[in-house]
Amino acid sequence: MADAAPASSSEALSEQELEQAFGGDLGAGPGAQPSATVAATPEAPAMGADRSAREGAPSWKEFSHGWELGIYRDPVLCGVFAGLVLGVLGVFVVLRRAVFVTAAVSQAAGLGVALAFLVELTWHVPIPPVGGALVLALTATAILSLRMQRMRLPSETLVGLIYLGASAGAILVGDRIAQDSHDIASILFGTAVLVRPLDLSLVFAAGLVTLAVIAVCYRGFLFAGFDPEGARVHRLPVRALDLLLWALVAIEVSVTTRAIGALPVFAFAVVPAMAALALVERVRWALVVAAVFGGLSGGLGYLFAFFFEFPVGASQATLALLFLLVCLPIARVLRGSAA
């Protein structure tokens, strides 16, 4: 995992400052084990327990110092913006009842990152990990767009096959690149603390493009998703709109998977939208609520991971689920009072 930067480059940070902010092991992050201890004991306790014994629990002062240096600022901003955009995009995914498509695409993106590492290490051909993620994510999206009627199989079959194949492939490829094994774990589970400035820039660029396209094609996406036959009667390009939406999903998922991991990406693309659609009936308001829940899950999840010393990606996904669990009974009460 590349080092973060205080302003524009990680080289401006001294090793002493980085060690002070992270407690020694820069690449591991919350829930990981310091490298020296890992080498000695493969099943040693998590970094949080060891660090607490040495230095005490993380403090707000420590986080503020890391924020000023730029170490924590980039991953927090990345989590917030990724959660916001994926929350908005997830509303259209949930309305199409294609929840697990994002899981399959995110796993395919993770496999693309792993293959990019493998190609560079084996054949010394540098491939940007985001490029590998994008190629595999678009490939998975293209396969999912195929029609399965002739094979007498439901469309969900392809989703399961892609998810299984991509997950197994990423683990197998990761086993062959031991020096980058932590990077593979970060991609699959979102355990990384640091976010590279380049990844942050790509997340913001892809997110802004996605939001702009949604703003322009909002009515078309909605009509094609709710009533495709009626949309065809009104001469809307339903097939083109569907392909455009899934292309946006592939691009956004591939970029954010490289930055924060496949697990939180899947959570952000599904759970905030489910919570929003349970609370409000109008899709416009659901987009706003999903964006808020996604952004809060990304930012507060990182803080939770830092102060309680848990893995970042799992903390962000868990916080998104907590929002959903709180919203479900509230939505039931609201529906009951309305009736």
C-alpha positions as CSV (number, residue, x, y, z in Angstrom):
1,M,0.0,0.0,0.0
2,A,1.4,3.3,-1.0
3,D,2.1,5.9,1.7
4,A,-0.2,8.8,2.1
5,A,0.8,12.4,1.7
6,P,0.5,15.5,3.9
7,A,-0.2,17.8,1.0
8,S,0.8,16.2,-2.3
9,S,3.6,13.6,-1.7
10,S,4.3,11.1,1.0
11,E,8.0,11.9,0.7
12,A,7.4,15.0,2.7
13,L,6.7,12.9,5.8
14,S,9.5,11.7,7.9
15,E,9.7,8.1,9.1
16,Q,9.4,9.3,12.6
17,E,6.1,11.2,11.9
18,L,4.7,8.2,10.1
19,E,5.7,5.8,12.9
20,Q,4.2,8.2,15.5
21,A,0.9,8.3,13.7
22,F,0.7,4.5,13.0
23,G,2.5,3.0,15.8
24,G,5.1,1.2,13.7
25,D,3.6,-0.8,10.9
26,L,2.5,1.6,8.1
27,G,0.9,-0.9,5.7
28,A,-1.2,-2.8,8.1
29,G,-3.8,-0.5,9.6
30,P,-6.3,-1.2,12.3
31,G,-6.7,-4.9,13.1
32,A,-3.4,-6.0,11.4
33,Q,-0.2,-7.3,13.0
34,P,3.1,-5.5,13.0
35,S,5.4,-7.0,10.3
36,A,8.0,-8.2,12.7
37,T,5.5,-10.1,14.9
38,V,3.8,-11.6,11.9
39,A,7.1,-13.0,10.7
40,A,7.7,-14.6,14.1
41,T,4.1,-15.9,14.8
42,P,1.8,-16.5,11.9
43,E,-1.3,-16.5,14.2
44,A,-0.4,-13.7,16.5
45,P,-3.0,-11.3,17.9
46,A,-4.2,-8.3,16.1
47,M,-2.2,-5.1,16.0
48,G,-4.8,-3.3,18.1
49,A,-4.3,-5.5,21.1
50,D,-0.5,-5.4,20.9
51,R,-0.5,-1.6,20.4
52,S,-2.9,-1.0,23.3
53,A,-0.6,-2.9,25.6
54,R,2.4,-0.8,24.5
55,E,0.9,2.7,24.1
56,G,-2.7,2.7,25.3
57,A,-5.8,3.2,23.2
58,P,-5.7,5.6,20.3
59,S,-6.5,9.2,21.2
60,W,-8.2,12.1,19.4
61,K,-4.9,14.0,19.7
62,E,-3.2,11.2,17.7
63,F,-5.9,11.3,15.1
64,S,-5.7,15.1,14.8
65,H,-2.0,14.9,14.4
66,G,-2.3,12.3,11.6
67,W,-5.1,14.4,10.0
68,E,-2.8,17.5,9.9
69,L,-0.1,15.4,8.3
70,G,-2.6,14.3,5.7
71,I,-2.3,10.6,6.7
72,Y,-5.9,10.2,7.8
73,R,-7.5,13.0,5.8
74,D,-7.3,11.3,2.4
75,P,-8.8,7.9,3.5
76,V,-11.6,9.6,5.4
77,L,-12.5,11.9,2.4
78,C,-12.2,8.9,0.1
79,G,-14.6,6.8,2.2
80,V,-17.1,9.6,2.5
81,F,-17.2,10.5,-1.2
82,A,-17.2,6.8,-2.3
83,G,-20.0,6.0,0.1
84,L,-22.0,9.1,-1.1
85,V,-21.7,8.2,-4.8
86,L,-22.2,4.5,-4.4
87,G,-25.2,5.2,-2.2
88,V,-26.8,7.2,-5.0
89,L,-25.9,4.6,-7.7
90,G,-27.2,1.8,-5.4
91,V,-30.7,3.2,-5.5
92,F,-31.0,2.3,-9.2
93,V,-29.4,-1.1,-8.5
94,V,-31.8,-2.0,-5.7
95,L,-34.8,-0.8,-7.7
96,R,-33.7,-3.2,-10.5
97,R,-33.5,-6.0,-8.0
98,A,-29.9,-6.6,-9.0
99,V,-28.3,-6.3,-5.6
100,F,-25.7,-9.1,-6.0
101,V,-24.6,-7.8,-9.4
102,T,-22.5,-5.2,-7.6
103,A,-21.0,-7.9,-5.4
104,A,-19.9,-9.9,-8.5
105,V,-18.6,-6.7,-10.3
106,S,-16.6,-5.7,-7.2
107,Q,-15.1,-9.1,-6.8
108,A,-14.2,-9.0,-10.5
109,A,-12.5,-5.7,-9.9
110,G,-10.5,-7.2,-7.1
111,L,-9.4,-10.0,-9.4
112,G,-8.3,-7.4,-11.9
113,V,-6.1,-5.7,-9.3
114,A,-4.6,-9.0,-8.3
115,L,-3.8,-9.8,-11.9
116,A,-2.2,-6.4,-12.4
117,F,0.2,-7.2,-9.5
118,L,0.9,-10.7,-10.9
119,V,1.7,-9.5,-14.4
120,E,4.1,-6.8,-13.2
121,L,5.9,-9.3,-10.9
122,T,6.0,-12.1,-13.4
123,W,6.6,-10.4,-16.7
124,H,7.8,-7.0,-15.4
125,V,5.0,-5.2,-17.4
126,P,3.7,-2.4,-15.3
127,I,-0.1,-2.3,-15.4
128,P,-2.0,0.2,-13.3
129,P,-4.1,-1.7,-10.7
130,V,-7.1,0.6,-11.5
131,G,-6.7,-0.4,-15.2
132,G,-6.8,-4.1,-14.3
133,A,-9.8,-3.5,-12.1
134,L,-11.6,-1.5,-14.8
135,V,-11.0,-4.1,-17.5
136,L,-12.3,-7.0,-15.3
137,A,-15.3,-5.0,-14.0
138,L,-16.3,-4.0,-17.6
139,T,-15.8,-7.6,-18.7
140,A,-18.1,-8.9,-15.9
141,T,-20.7,-6.3,-16.7
142,A,-20.6,-7.3,-20.4
143,I,-21.1,-11.0,-19.5
144,L,-24.0,-10.1,-17.1
145,S,-25.7,-8.3,-20.0
146,L,-25.9,-11.5,-22.0
147,R,-29.3,-13.1,-22.3
148,M,-29.6,-16.6,-20.8
149,Q,-32.9,-17.8,-22.3
150,R,-31.3,-20.1,-24.8
151,M,-29.4,-21.9,-22.1
152,R,-32.5,-22.3,-20.0
153,L,-30.7,-20.7,-17.0
154,P,-31.9,-17.8,-14.9
155,S,-29.8,-14.6,-15.1
156,E,-28.9,-15.0,-11.5
157,T,-26.8,-18.0,-12.5
158,L,-24.2,-15.7,-14.2
159,V,-24.0,-13.5,-11.1
160,G,-23.2,-16.4,-8.9
161,L,-20.7,-17.8,-11.4
162,I,-18.9,-14.5,-11.8
163,Y,-18.8,-13.9,-8.0
164,L,-17.5,-17.4,-7.3
165,G,-14.9,-17.3,-10.1
166,A,-13.6,-13.9,-9.3
167,S,-13.4,-14.5,-5.5
168,A,-11.5,-17.8,-6.0
169,G,-9.3,-16.3,-8.7
170,A,-8.3,-13.3,-6.5
171,I,-7.3,-15.6,-3.7
172,L,-5.4,-18.0,-5.9
173,V,-3.5,-15.1,-7.6
174,G,-2.9,-13.5,-4.3
175,D,-1.3,-16.7,-3.0
176,R,1.4,-16.3,-5.8
177,I,2.4,-12.8,-4.9
178,A,3.5,-13.1,-1.3
179,Q,5.2,-9.7,-1.2
180,D,2.0,-8.0,-2.1
181,S,-0.3,-10.3,0.0
182,H,-1.3,-7.4,2.2
183,D,-2.3,-5.4,-0.9
184,I,-4.6,-8.2,-2.0
185,A,-6.2,-8.5,1.4
186,S,-6.8,-4.7,1.3
187,I,-8.5,-5.0,-2.0
188,L,-10.7,-7.9,-1.0
189,F,-11.6,-6.8,2.5
190,G,-10.8,-3.1,2.8
191,T,-8.2,-3.3,5.6
192,A,-5.9,-0.6,4.4
193,V,-5.5,2.6,6.4
194,L,-3.8,4.7,3.7
195,V,-5.2,5.9,0.4
196,R,-2.8,7.1,-2.3
197,P,-3.4,10.6,-3.6
198,L,-3.8,9.2,-7.1
199,D,-6.5,6.8,-5.9
200,L,-8.3,9.7,-4.1
201,S,-8.2,11.8,-7.3
202,L,-9.6,8.9,-9.4
203,V,-12.4,8.3,-6.9
204,F,-13.4,12.0,-7.0
205,A,-13.2,12.1,-10.8
206,A,-15.2,9.0,-11.4
207,G,-17.7,10.0,-8.7
208,L,-18.3,13.4,-10.2
209,V,-18.8,11.9,-13.7
210,T,-21.2,9.3,-12.3
211,L,-23.3,12.0,-10.5
212,A,-23.3,14.2,-13.6
213,V,-24.6,11.3,-15.8
214,I,-27.2,10.4,-13.2
215,A,-28.4,14.0,-13.1
216,V,-28.8,14.0,-16.9
217,C,-30.3,10.5,-17.3
218,Y,-32.3,10.3,-14.1
219,R,-35.7,10.0,-15.7
220,G,-34.5,7.6,-18.3
221,F,-32.8,5.3,-15.7
222,L,-35.9,5.4,-13.6
223,F,-38.4,4.7,-16.4
224,A,-36.3,2.0,-17.9
225,G,-35.9,0.3,-14.5
226,F,-39.6,0.5,-13.4
227,D,-41.4,-0.1,-16.7
228,P,-39.1,-1.2,-19.6
229,E,-41.9,-2.0,-21.9
230,G,-43.6,1.3,-21.4
231,A,-40.3,3.0,-21.9
232,R,-39.9,1.3,-25.3
233,V,-43.4,2.4,-26.2
234,H,-42.2,6.0,-25.5
235,R,-39.2,5.3,-27.7
236,L,-36.6,5.4,-25.0
237,P,-33.4,3.5,-25.7
238,V,-33.9,1.0,-22.8
239,R,-31.0,-1.3,-23.8
240,A,-28.6,1.7,-24.1
241,L,-29.8,3.1,-20.8
242,D,-29.3,-0.2,-19.0
243,L,-25.8,-0.6,-20.5
244,L,-24.9,3.0,-19.5
245,L,-26.0,2.4,-15.9
246,W,-24.0,-0.8,-15.6
247,A,-21.0,0.8,-17.2
248,L,-21.2,3.5,-14.5
249,V,-21.4,0.8,-11.9
250,A,-18.4,-1.0,-13.4
251,I,-16.3,2.2,-13.5
252,E,-17.3,3.4,-10.0
253,V,-16.8,0.0,-8.5
254,S,-13.4,-0.6,-10.1
255,V,-12.0,2.8,-9.0
256,T,-13.3,2.6,-5.5
257,T,-12.4,-1.1,-5.0
258,R,-8.7,-0.2,-5.7
259,A,-9.0,2.5,-3.1
260,I,-11.1,1.1,-0.2
261,G,-11.7,-2.6,-1.0
262,A,-14.4,-4.8,-2.4
263,L,-16.3,-5.4,0.9
264,P,-17.1,-1.8,1.7
265,V,-17.8,-1.1,-2.0
266,F,-20.5,-3.8,-2.0
267,A,-21.9,-2.5,1.3
268,F,-22.0,1.1,0.1
269,A,-23.7,0.2,-3.2
270,V,-26.5,-1.8,-1.6
271,V,-27.2,-1.1,2.1
272,P,-27.6,2.8,2.2
273,A,-30.0,2.5,-0.8
274,M,-32.0,-0.2,1.0
275,A,-32.3,2.0,4.1
276,A,-33.3,5.1,2.1
277,L,-35.9,3.2,0.1
278,A,-37.4,1.8,3.3
279,L,-37.7,5.3,4.8
280,V,-38.9,7.4,1.9
281,E,-41.2,6.7,-1.0
282,R,-40.0,9.3,-3.5
283,V,-37.0,8.2,-5.4
284,R,-35.5,11.7,-5.5
285,W,-35.5,11.8,-1.7
286,A,-34.2,8.3,-1.6
287,L,-31.2,9.4,-3.6
288,V,-30.4,12.1,-1.1
289,V,-30.9,9.9,2.0
290,A,-28.8,7.1,0.5
291,A,-26.0,9.6,-0.3
292,V,-26.1,10.8,3.4
293,F,-26.1,7.3,4.8
294,G,-23.3,6.2,2.5
295,G,-21.1,9.2,3.3
296,L,-21.6,8.8,7.0
297,S,-20.8,5.1,6.8
298,G,-17.6,5.8,5.0
299,G,-16.4,8.5,7.4
300,L,-17.7,7.3,10.7
301,G,-16.7,3.8,9.9
302,Y,-13.1,4.9,9.5
303,L,-13.2,6.7,12.9
304,F,-14.7,3.6,14.5
305,A,-12.0,1.5,13.1
306,F,-9.3,3.9,14.3
307,F,-10.5,4.4,17.9
308,F,-11.5,0.8,18.5
309,E,-8.7,-0.7,16.4
310,F,-10.8,-2.8,14.0
311,P,-10.3,-3.4,10.2
312,V,-11.5,-0.3,8.3
313,G,-13.5,-2.0,5.5
314,A,-15.4,-4.3,7.9
315,S,-16.1,-1.3,10.2
316,Q,-17.5,0.8,7.3
317,A,-19.7,-2.1,6.1
318,T,-21.0,-2.8,9.7
319,L,-21.9,0.9,10.2
320,A,-23.9,0.9,7.0
321,L,-25.8,-2.2,8.3
322,L,-26.5,-0.5,11.6
323,F,-28.1,2.4,9.7
324,L,-30.3,-0.1,7.9
325,L,-31.2,-1.9,11.1
326,V,-32.2,1.4,12.7
327,C,-34.2,2.5,9.7
328,L,-36.3,-0.7,9.3
329,P,-38.3,-0.3,12.5
330,I,-38.7,3.4,11.9
331,A,-40.0,2.8,8.4
332,R,-42.5,0.2,9.8
333,V,-43.8,2.7,12.3
334,L,-44.1,5.4,9.6
335,R,-45.9,3.1,7.2
336,G,-48.3,2.0,10.1
337,S,-49.1,5.6,11.1
338,A,-49.7,6.5,7.4
339,A,-52.1,3.6,7.0
